[in-house]
Amino acid sequence: MEMLTLPLSIAAFGVTLWITSFFATLLSAEKAGLEWIAVSWLIAGAVTAAALFGVNILALDKYLEVAALLFIPLVTFTLTYKLVNKMNWTAAITTNVVAVAVAIIATVSTIIVLGKPLDKTLMEIASSVGLVDKVVAEDIAVSESDDEYEEEVIDPVFKETDLLSPKVATALEQQKKREEKYYKEPKFRVINIRHVNGAVGYKIRLSQNSGKVIEGSLRNVRGGELIIQRNLYGGVATIPIAMNTVKKLEVYR
């Protein structure tokens, strides 16, 4: 975005110049063209710079210096509009106010488009013309920089084992490892059909010799048949499956 700084600044200057000339025309200035407004700005800028240079040499009180920084441009630009652009005092003051307002809006818009921090940039501009102490502007910039890199403080987190004696903590850790060792993730496991009685009450899945696969809950084993309960069409159905038709039997546990 740095490469856009100059073009956007020129565009902001041009817009401010054009709007000031437009209002000067509305206020019946005899010389309201863009070139005459630009000449007025040059003359008023030179006079203001010379006057402010004299203020710096006099080394006035800080508050008087700030008042001069605000008052001198107001007077010189208003007087220049009246003399160069040939307008009355009311029109000259109005034109000056409009020009300052448009310049502020254009400056803020340019800063936002460039993606720069608004408060920091405005403070730097005010510091460059002497409206605020440079030290204050630098302090604000440093403060913002410090905030960006300030590390988040994380409170320490204690586990229950941190509050136990080493012997108890070791015993609990060994017990946890034993439990993890013997724990098995539930899944379908193949069992022998002869051990089917141990699967009563569990969810089973069987494949028949015909290739059909049936899944349900094994409710009972009687008379060479598996009694399976299934959810069908929103209801519950119990069906018998002959054990001699079962090719593979799996139980979920």
GINORWO-V380448 format. One record per backbone hydrogen bond with DSSP energy under -0.5 kcal/mol. CO is the residue of the C=O (numbers start at 0). NH is the residue of the N-H. E is the energy in kcal/mol with one decimal. If there is no record, write none. Layout:
CO,NH,E / CO,NH,E
This chain:
0,3,-1.5 / 1,4,-1.5 / 3,7,-2.5 / 4,8,-2.2 / 5,9,-2.6 / 6,10,-2.3 / 7,11,-2.6 / 8,12,-2.4 / 9,13,-2.6 / 10,14,-2.5 / 11,15,-2.2 / 12,16,-2.4 / 13,17,-2.6 / 14,18,-2.6 / 15,19,-2.2 / 16,20,-2.3 / 17,21,-2.4 / 18,22,-2.5 / 19,23,-2.3 / 20,24,-1.9 / 21,25,-2.0 / 22,26,-2.0 / 23,28,-2.5 / 24,27,-1.7 / 32,36,-2.2 / 33,37,-2.4 / 34,38,-2.0 / 35,39,-2.2 / 36,40,-2.2 / 37,41,-2.2 / 38,42,-2.6 / 39,43,-2.9 / 40,44,-2.7 / 41,45,-2.3 / 42,46,-2.5 / 43,47,-2.6 / 44,48,-2.6 / 45,49,-2.2 / 46,50,-2.4 / 47,51,-2.8 / 48,52,-1.9 / 49,53,-1.7 / 50,54,-1.7 / 51,55,-2.1 / 52,56,-1.8 / 53,57,-1.9 / 54,58,-0.9 / 54,59,-0.8 / 60,64,-2.6 / 61,65,-2.2 / 62,66,-2.2 / 63,67,-2.3 / 64,68,-2.2 / 65,69,-1.4 / 66,70,-2.8 / 67,71,-2.5 / 69,73,-1.0 / 70,74,-2.3 / 71,75,-2.8 / 72,76,-2.6 / 73,77,-1.7 / 74,78,-2.7 / 75,79,-2.3 / 76,80,-2.6 / 77,81,-1.9 / 78,82,-2.3 / 79,83,-3.0 / 79,84,-0.8 / 80,84,-0.9 / 81,86,-0.8 / 84,29,-0.7 / 84,30,-2.0 / 85,29,-1.8 / 87,91,-2.5 / 88,92,-2.6 / 89,93,-2.5 / 90,94,-2.7 / 91,95,-2.1 / 92,96,-2.5 / 93,97,-2.6 / 94,98,-2.5 / 95,99,-2.3 / 96,100,-2.5 / 97,101,-2.8 / 98,102,-2.3 / 99,103,-2.2 / 100,104,-2.4 / 101,105,-2.8 / 102,106,-2.3 / 103,107,-2.6 / 104,108,-2.4 / 105,109,-2.2 / 106,110,-2.2 / 107,111,-2.3 / 108,112,-2.5 / 109,113,-2.1 / 110,115,-1.9 / 111,114,-1.1 / 116,120,-2.3 / 117,121,-2.6 / 118,122,-2.0 / 119,123,-2.0 / 120,124,-2.2 / 121,125,-2.6 / 122,126,-2.3 / 123,127,-2.2 / 124,128,-1.3 / 125,130,-2.7 / 125,131,-0.8 / 126,129,-0.9 / 132,136,-1.6 / 133,137,-2.5 / 134,138,-2.3 / 135,139,-2.1 / 136,140,-2.2 / 137,141,-2.6 / 138,142,-2.5 / 139,143,-2.4 / 140,144,-2.1 / 141,145,-2.6 / 142,146,-2.0 / 143,147,-1.7 / 144,148,-1.3 / 145,149,-0.6 / 146,149,-0.6 / 151,153,-0.6 / 152,154,-0.5 / 155,157,-0.5 / 158,161,-1.0 / 159,162,-1.4 / 160,163,-1.0 / 164,168,-2.6 / 165,169,-2.2 / 166,170,-2.1 / 167,171,-2.4 / 168,172,-2.0 / 169,173,-2.2 / 170,174,-2.2 / 171,175,-2.2 / 172,176,-1.9 / 173,177,-2.0 / 174,178,-2.3 / 175,179,-2.2 / 176,180,-1.9 / 177,181,-2.0 / 178,182,-1.0 / 186,252,-1.9 / 188,250,-2.7 / 190,248,-0.6 / 191,194,-2.0 / 192,195,-1.3 / 194,197,-1.2 / 195,198,-2.0 / 196,199,-1.2 / 198,201,-2.3 / 201,217,-2.5 / 202,251,-3.2 / 203,215,-2.1 / 204,249,-2.3 / 205,213,-2.5 / 206,246,-3.3 / 206,247,-1.7 / 207,210,-2.1 / 211,207,-2.9 / 213,205,-2.8 / 215,203,-3.3 / 216,218,-0.7 / 216,228,-3.1 / 217,200,-3.4 / 219,226,-2.8 / 221,224,-1.4 / 223,242,-2.7 / 224,221,-2.0 / 224,226,-0.6 / 225,227,-0.8 / 225,240,-2.0 / 226,218,-2.9 / 226,219,-1.2 / 227,229,-0.5 / 227,238,-2.9 / 228,216,-2.7 / 229,231,-0.7 / 229,236,-3.3 / 231,234,-2.2 / 234,231,-1.9 / 236,229,-3.3 / 236,238,-0.5 / 238,227,-2.8 / 240,225,-3.0 / 241,244,-1.6 / 242,245,-1.3 / 244,208,-2.1 / 244,246,-0.5 / 247,206,-2.7 / 248,190,-2.4 / 249,204,-2.5 / 250,188,-2.7 / 250,252,-0.9 / 251,202,-0.5
